Amino acid sequence: MSKKAFHIYNIFLLFLLLSFNLLALFGAGMSGGGVPSSMWFGIGLSYVIWGIFYFLQFVRPNKAWRISWFLVMAVFLFFWETGLGSQVGLMIFN
């Protein structure tokens, strides 16, 4: 993965994460209960997690290192966005 492709893939994943989080916030805001703090925690921490994985990929110029950490990031953020982040937020705030 070249440096340009590395940045393009990560920015694409960030935009995907941003759009999914905005859709989730819109859906929670349109519901009667509003947006709970556990949801804000899960959404905010998803960007921190993305940043940590981005830094881990950026540290090493090795192509296999970047690809493997990109795949780990994509899988982890998938599970985080599909309920793990909300469950961790509920455990902390309830």
C-alpha positions as CSV (number, residue, x, y, z in Angstrom):
1,M,0.0,0.0,0.0
2,S,1.6,3.2,-1.1
3,K,1.5,6.4,1.1
4,K,-1.2,7.9,-1.2
5,A,-3.4,4.8,-1.1
6,F,-2.9,4.5,2.7
7,H,-4.2,8.0,3.2
8,I,-7.1,7.6,0.7
9,Y,-8.3,4.4,2.3
10,N,-8.2,5.8,5.8
11,I,-9.9,9.0,4.8
12,F,-12.6,7.0,3.0
13,L,-13.1,4.9,6.2
14,L,-13.3,8.1,8.2
15,F,-16.0,9.5,5.9
16,L,-17.9,6.3,6.1
17,L,-17.6,6.4,9.9
18,L,-18.7,10.0,10.0
19,S,-21.8,9.3,7.8
20,F,-22.8,6.3,9.8
21,N,-22.4,8.2,13.1
22,L,-24.5,11.1,11.8
23,L,-27.2,8.8,10.6
24,A,-27.2,7.1,14.1
25,L,-27.4,10.5,15.8
26,F,-30.2,11.6,13.6
27,G,-32.2,8.4,14.3
28,A,-31.7,8.7,18.0
29,G,-32.5,12.4,17.9
30,M,-35.8,11.8,16.1
31,S,-36.9,9.2,18.7
32,G,-38.8,10.3,21.7
33,G,-36.0,9.8,24.2
34,G,-33.3,11.8,22.6
35,V,-29.6,10.9,22.4
36,P,-28.3,9.2,25.6
37,S,-24.8,9.8,27.0
38,S,-23.8,6.2,26.3
39,M,-24.4,6.8,22.6
40,W,-22.4,10.0,22.6
41,F,-19.6,8.1,24.3
42,G,-19.6,5.3,21.7
43,I,-19.6,7.8,18.8
44,G,-16.9,10.0,20.3
45,L,-14.7,7.1,21.1
46,S,-15.0,5.7,17.6
47,Y,-13.1,8.7,16.3
48,V,-10.4,8.2,19.0
49,I,-10.1,4.5,18.0
50,W,-9.8,5.5,14.3
51,G,-7.1,7.9,15.2
52,I,-5.2,5.3,17.3
53,F,-5.3,2.8,14.4
54,Y,-4.4,5.5,11.9
55,F,-1.3,6.3,14.0
56,L,-0.4,2.6,14.3
57,Q,-0.5,2.4,10.5
58,F,1.4,5.6,10.0
59,V,4.3,4.6,12.4
60,R,5.6,1.8,10.2
61,P,6.2,2.2,6.5
62,N,6.1,-1.6,5.9
63,K,3.3,-2.5,3.5
64,A,2.2,-5.7,5.3
65,W,2.1,-3.8,8.6
66,R,-0.2,-1.1,7.2
67,I,-2.5,-3.6,5.4
68,S,-2.9,-5.8,8.5
69,W,-3.6,-2.9,10.8
70,F,-6.1,-1.4,8.3
71,L,-8.0,-4.7,8.2
72,V,-7.9,-4.9,12.0
73,M,-9.2,-1.4,12.2
74,A,-12.0,-2.0,9.8
75,V,-13.2,-5.2,11.6
76,F,-12.9,-3.6,15.0
77,L,-14.8,-0.4,14.0
78,F,-17.5,-2.6,12.4
79,F,-18.1,-4.4,15.7
80,W,-17.8,-1.1,17.6
81,E,-20.4,0.6,15.4
82,T,-22.8,-2.3,15.4
83,G,-23.3,-2.4,19.1
84,L,-20.1,-2.9,21.0
85,G,-19.6,0.9,21.6
86,S,-23.1,1.3,22.8
87,Q,-22.8,-1.6,25.2
88,V,-19.5,-0.3,26.6
89,G,-21.2,3.1,27.0
90,L,-24.1,1.5,28.8
91,M,-21.8,-0.3,31.2
92,I,-20.0,2.9,32.0
93,F,-23.0,5.3,32.3
94,N,-25.5,2.9,34.0
